[in-house]
Amino acid sequence: MKFKIQHFQYLKNKQFVFINALLVVFFFFTSGFLNAQQIAILKYEGGGDWYANPTALPNLIAFSNKNNHTNIERKPQTVDVSSNEIYNYPIIFITGHGNVFFSEDAAQNLRNYLISGGFLQISDNYGLDPYIRKEMKKVFPELEFQEIPLDHAIYHQKYSFSVLPKIHEHNNKPPQGFGLFYKDRLICFYDFESDLSDGWEDEVVHNDPHEIRLKALQMGANIISYAFKY
């Protein structure tokens, strides 16, 4: 009886590995051919407002489609961090002001997505930083956020930046772009003390000057271009 239980567990583990392999293949197929220009907002647990800045991503998509000649579906999708549907989207965005929580399964799912070719953009709304850093450690305990040098390609797509745009003030700190690198590939871009997604919102939301919003949209378009290319 003990042998049968162990044999069943072995088969179960083999099945899990096989299913994960199929998901990776499916991700590359769909991202390369079917859904190459779809992006999504990441829904997470913990009580934080993952739905913050509702006009931001539609505006960024419209700007990218017009100026970078992408063909992204105008309405972004919403995908749960623990869902297999995450593999349908080559780029996912996360923001919010409060608590973020990834379960063990959700963290593993996000890790598999990112090492399989996916890309995560994190925009630092005020109050997000301590939570997102802690949860991303669950996803990649072996990695640390590194400040991305300003000569990196993500700052020099169609638009060239010598500094990350500063949209809103948080704690009197300069804006910084942090990244997670897995096997030398940038898999996550984190705009810190910058608040890019606020700059993507409708003008009436924050009443930011046109020049500030334009810089935010241009940097956002760079991020999209980079993620599609690399």
C-alpha positions, 0 to 999 in steps of 0.5 A: 500500500505504501508503494502505491501511495508513493507511486501515485505521488510520483505520477502526480509530480510528473504530471505537474511538471508536464502541465507546466511545460505545456503552459510554457509552450502555450505561452510562447505560442500565444504571445508570439502569434495570437496575443502578441499585443494584449496587456493586462492589469494584475489582480492580487490579494491583500486588500490593496487597490490593484484597480487604482488608476483606471484610466492610466493603462487605456491612455498608455495603450492609445498613446503607444498605438498612435505613436509607436504603431502598436496594435494593442487592444484598447481595453486592458484585461484583468488577470489574477496573479494565480491564474493560468490565464496570465500566460496569455499576456506578454506584459502585465502591470501592477500598481496600488497604494496598500497591501499586496499579498501573493500566496505560495501558489501565486508567487510560483505562478508569477515566477513561472510566467516571468522566467518563461518570457513574460514581463512585469511593470510595477508602478509605485503609487504612494504606499506600495513600496514596502509591500511589493518588495516583500512579495516579490521576494517570494517570487524570486528569493535569489534576486534583488532589485537593481537600479537600472543604468540610464544607458540601458535600452529601456530608456532609449527606445523611440524616446530617449531619457537621461533620467526617469520622469518624476510625476508626483512627489512621495518622500523627497527622493529622486525617481529611480528605475529598478529591475529584476534580472533573470539570466541577464534578461530584464523581467521586471521594471519598477518605477520608484518615486516616479509614479508613471501610472499617475502620469498616464491618467486622464488630465482631469484626475491630477491636473498635471501639466501636459509636458509632465504627462507627455514624458510619462506616456513616452516612458511608458511607451518605451517600456511596452516597446522594450517588453515586446522586443526582448 
